[in-house]
Amino acid sequence: MSDHDIEILGQKMSFPKTIHGAITAVVFSIVITIIVYIALVIAGDTTSSIVNRLVIGKTIDGENLNEDIYQIQFWTPSKDTEPHVDDSDQQWQRDVIARNNVKKENESFGVKLTSNSKVNGYRRHEVYGKGRSDAKSGYWWVLTVNKDYDVSEFVTEYQKYWKTKDAVYVEVSNYNGNYE
C-alpha cells in the first residue's frame, strides 16, 4: 500500500492526489451531509408524513387514508390442482382442468377483474391447503377493491367466468386487516 492509500474493511481507496480531486471530495461530502440533514432534521415531520402515507397509509394524526378500499380473497384452480381433483370435487373444477389451459385462464381472469375501474389490483399465489373439500393445490388471490365494489358483484363475475353456479368461498378484510 502506498503512502496515499487507505484501507477500510478490505477496500483500498486513494486520497485525492490533486487539489481538484480534494475539492470534489469535500463538496460531495458536504452535499450528502446537507441532504441527510434536510431529510432528517428540517423536513422531519414532512418526511415522516410522506413515509406514513406511502408505507403505512395513515397520517401522523392517525387518519386512515385507505378507508375506501378493502380486500376480497378467494381460490381458483392451478395446473397443480389436477392430481387432487376427483369425482367429489365440483364439476366446474374438473372442466377447467380438462381444458388443459388453466394457467392462461387464470391470467385472463386477472385481466378481466382489473378491467373494472373499481378493482385496484391483485396478487395471486400458488397454495396448497384443505378447506371444505379434500386438500389440493391452487391459486389464492388477494383482490384490492374500492368500497363501491360489492362482493356480490365479484361473485357474479367469478361464477360467470368459471362457468359455475356453485357457491364461491371468499374472505373479505378491511384495510385494518379485520375480516368481515
Beta strands, then each sheet from edge to edge (+ up, - down):
strand 1: 5-8
strand 2: 11-14
strand 3: 69-76
strand 4: 119-129
strand 5: 136-146
strand 6: 170-174
sheet 1: 1+ 2-
sheet 2: 4+ 5- 3+ 6-
end
